[in-house]
Amino acid sequence: MMPPPEGAAEILFIGNATLLIRYGELTLLTDPNFLHRGQHAYLGKGLTSRRLTEPALVVEDIPADLDAVVLSHLHGDHWDRIARRRLDRSLPIITTPHASRRLQGLHGFSRATGLPTWHDHVLIRDRTQVRITALPGRHAPGRWQRLLPPVMGSLLDFGEPGRPPRLRVYLTGDTLMFPGIHEIARRCPDMHLAVVHLGGTRLPGGLIVTMDALQGAALVKAVRPERVLPVHYDDYAAFSSPLSAFLDETRRPDFPSAVVYCARGERITVSARGALTAP
């Protein structure tokens, strides 16, 4: 497969929060979820959610030259039993310290690396580099955080070794809007693309544990990326906030960013120049 144009990333949307991202010689996979329609993702504490859609790829379609997985947290709709059984156990996985310990100790993924918030990890292949920085995330409010695994956002700074980054991509992870988002805005300006996890995931009793349309719009207004790619909005029965509700918010005059829609199985190409195209 040919690499994308110089200075640009090609993003394939597989489904839910699973993306295949190529920049130069590097290839990353995010939050691998390959369950099929009708199968259930395990969310912990005996909770499951039924998948409503098919992923655009099966795990065997993932390129053999994959460099790493960027994993926001250990939930069954982000790291499922198919990924656990079929991904190469020598594959680097950049994730939270909590997930890293479990992946190494229980599942044999020896190169799982746990990043505390604001720490980073650099990957280099030939003349291409990505610096992955763990950003704050909060999966539930207040005391309810104890019921859910720790989550991180990720900042992907793509470029060449020894030179300033050329493309900056923010993966929000399954966060809610909270003060840490404003800290991200202060410390990480000039984002070219934010991949925003939405869905308004609702647990029994009504607790919302991922951003709905209003929170997603508030996050975008805080971090002010050039472009927004919404994901994680219709794949599971636990989702309560549709993409259409978020798109309604983006049409308001004070919304600061352009919105990019990418259907499952489609590719987009994004560059720092602001151009965003579908090959």
C-alpha positions in Angstrom: 0.0 0.0 0.0 1.3 3.4 -0.9 1.9 5.9 1.9 -0.3 9.1 1.9 1.0 12.3 0.5 3.9 13.9 2.3 2.8 15.7 5.5 -0.7 14.1 5.4 -2.3 11.2 7.3 -4.8 8.8 5.7 -7.5 7.6 8.1 -9.7 4.6 7.5 -12.8 4.4 9.8 -13.4 0.8 10.7 -16.2 1.4 13.2 -16.9 2.6 16.7 -13.6 4.2 17.8 -11.4 1.9 15.6 -9.3 3.8 13.1 -6.3 2.8 10.9 -4.0 5.8 10.6 -1.1 6.0 8.1 1.4 8.8 8.1 4.5 8.4 6.0 5.9 4.9 6.8 4.0 4.6 10.1 0.7 2.7 10.6 -1.3 2.9 13.8 -4.5 1.2 14.9 -6.8 2.8 17.5 -9.1 1.0 20.0 -9.4 -2.3 18.1 -13.0 -3.5 18.1 -13.9 -6.3 15.6 -17.0 -7.8 17.2 -19.8 -8.4 14.7 -23.4 -7.2 14.7 -25.4 -9.0 17.4 -22.3 -9.9 19.5 -21.9 -8.4 23.0 -19.1 -6.2 24.3 -18.2 -6.7 27.9 -18.2 -3.4 29.8 -17.3 -4.7 33.3 -19.3 -5.3 36.5 -21.4 -7.8 34.6 -22.6 -5.3 32.1 -22.6 -5.9 28.3 -23.8 -4.0 25.2 -24.9 -5.5 21.9 -23.2 -4.4 18.7 -25.6 -2.9 16.1 -23.2 -2.6 13.2 -20.6 -4.5 11.3 -16.9 -3.4 11.4 -15.6 -2.4 8.0 -12.6 -4.7 8.3 -11.9 -8.0 10.1 -8.8 -8.3 12.2 -7.1 -10.4 9.5 -7.4 -7.4 7.1 -5.1 -5.2 9.3 -1.8 -4.6 7.5 1.2 -6.8 8.5 3.4 -3.7 8.9 1.3 -2.3 11.7 3.6 -0.3 14.0 1.4 0.0 17.2 -2.0 0.1 18.8 -3.1 3.3 20.6 -5.6 2.0 23.2 -7.7 4.5 25.2 -8.8 2.0 27.9 -9.9 -1.5 28.6 -13.5 -1.8 27.6 -15.0 -4.5 25.4 -16.0 -2.0 22.7 -12.4 -0.7 22.5 -10.4 -3.8 23.1 -12.5 -6.9 22.4 -11.9 -10.6 22.7 -11.1 -10.8 18.9 -8.3 -8.3 19.3 -7.1 -10.1 22.4 -6.9 -13.5 20.7 -5.7 -12.5 17.2 -3.4 -9.5 17.4 0.3 -10.3 17.6 1.4 -10.4 21.2 4.7 -8.7 20.3 2.8 -5.6 18.9 3.5 -2.4 20.8 0.4 -1.1 22.6 0.4 2.4 23.9 -2.2 2.8 26.6 -3.0 3.6 30.3 -0.8 2.1 33.1 -3.9 0.1 34.2 -4.4 -1.4 30.8 -0.7 -2.0 30.3 -0.5 -4.1 33.5 -3.4 -6.2 32.6 -2.3 -6.7 29.0 1.1 -7.8 30.0 0.2 -9.9 33.1 -3.0 -11.6 31.9 -2.8 -11.7 28.1 0.9 -11.8 27.3 1.2 -8.5 25.3 4.8 -8.0 26.4 5.2 -4.6 24.7 2.2 -2.9 26.2 3.4 0.5 27.5 1.5 2.5 30.1 1.7 6.2 29.9 0.8 8.4 32.9 -1.0 11.6 31.9 1.2 14.1 30.0 3.9 11.4 29.5 4.8 10.5 25.9 6.2 7.7 23.8 8.0 8.1 20.4 7.7 5.6 17.5 10.0 5.9 14.5 10.1 4.0 11.2 12.6 5.1 8.6 12.2 8.9 8.4 8.7 9.1 10.0 8.0 9.8 13.7 5.0 10.0 15.9 5.0 11.3 19.4 2.1 9.9 21.4 1.2 11.9 24.5 -1.3 10.7 27.1 -3.9 13.4 27.8 -6.5 13.7 30.6 -9.7 11.8 30.3 -12.6 11.1 32.7 -15.0 8.2 31.9 -17.6 8.9 34.7 -18.4 11.7 37.1 -17.4 11.8 40.8 -17.4 8.6 42.8 -18.7 6.6 39.7 -15.2 6.7 38.3 -14.3 3.7 40.5 -16.7 1.6 38.5 -15.0 2.2 35.1 -11.4 1.6 33.9 -9.1 4.6 33.7 -9.1 6.3 30.3 -6.8 8.5 28.4 -6.9 10.8 25.4 -4.0 10.8 23.0 -2.2 13.5 21.2 -0.5 12.2 18.0 2.3 14.5 16.7 3.4 13.3 13.3 6.6 14.5 11.5 10.2 13.7 11.0 12.8 12.8 13.7 14.5 15.8 15.1 12.1 18.3 13.5 8.9 20.0 14.8 5.7 18.1 14.2 3.8 18.6 10.9 0.4 17.2 11.8 -1.3 17.2 15.2 -4.3 14.8 15.9 -6.2 14.5 19.2 -8.1 11.3 20.0 -10.4 12.2 22.9 -11.0 8.7 24.2 -14.2 7.9 26.1 -14.1 11.1 28.2 -16.7 13.4 29.6 -16.3 17.1 29.5 -14.4 18.1 32.7 -11.7 20.7 33.7 -8.9 18.5 32.3 -10.2 19.3 28.8 -9.4 23.0 29.4 -5.9 22.0 30.5 -5.5 20.2 27.2 -6.6 23.3 25.4 -3.9 25.4 27.2 -1.1 22.9 26.7 -1.9 21.5 23.3 -2.8 24.4 20.9 -3.0 24.2 17.1 -4.7 20.9 16.7 -5.4 20.0 13.1 -7.9 17.3 13.8 -9.9 16.1 16.8 -11.4 12.6 16.7 -14.3 13.0 19.2 -15.8 10.0 20.9 -19.6 10.7 21.3 -22.6 8.4 21.8 -23.8 9.5 25.3 -23.2 5.9 26.5 -25.8 5.2 29.2 -25.4 2.7 32.0 -28.3 1.1 33.8 -29.9 3.7 36.0 -29.2 6.4 33.4 -25.6 7.4 34.2 -24.0 8.9 31.1 -20.3 7.9 30.7 -19.3 9.3 27.3 -20.0 12.6 25.8 -23.4 13.4 24.3 -24.0 16.0 21.7 -23.8 19.0 24.1 -20.7 17.8 25.8 -19.0 16.9 22.5 -19.7 20.4 21.2 -18.4 21.9 24.5 -15.1 20.0 24.1 -14.7 21.2 20.6 -15.3 24.8 21.7 -12.7 24.4 24.4 -9.9 22.8 22.3 -10.8 24.5 19.0 -9.3 22.1 16.4 -9.3 23.0 12.7 -11.4 19.9 11.9 -13.6 17.4 13.9 -14.2 13.8 13.0 -17.0 12.3 15.1 -16.9 8.6 16.0 -18.4 6.2 18.6 -22.0 7.2 18.1 -24.2 4.4 16.7 -22.4 1.1 17.0 -23.8 -0.2 20.4 -27.2 -0.4 22.1 -25.9 1.5 25.1 -25.5 4.7 23.0 -28.2 7.2 23.6 -27.0 10.4 21.7 -27.1 10.1 17.9 -24.7 11.7 15.4 -27.6 13.9 14.2 -27.8 15.6 17.6 -24.1 16.5 17.5 -24.4 17.7 13.9 -27.2 20.0 15.0 -24.8 21.5 17.6 -22.1 22.0 14.9 -24.4 24.2 12.9 -24.6 26.9 15.6 -22.8 30.1 14.7 -20.3 29.9 17.6 -19.1 26.4 16.6 -15.4 26.9 15.8 -14.4 23.9 13.7 -15.2 22.3 10.4 -16.9 18.8 10.7 -15.8 15.8 8.6 -18.1 12.8 8.2 -16.5 9.5 7.4 -18.7 6.4 7.0 -17.4 3.0 8.1 -15.1 1.6 5.4 -14.3 5.1 4.0 -10.9 6.9 4.1 -10.1 10.5 4.5 -6.8 12.3 4.1 -5.9 15.2 6.4 -3.0 17.6 6.3 -1.8 20.5 8.3 -2.8 22.8 5.5 -6.4 22.2 6.4 -7.2 20.2 3.2 -9.3 17.2 3.9 -10.2 14.8 1.1 -11.7 11.4 0.4 -9.4 9.4 -1.9 
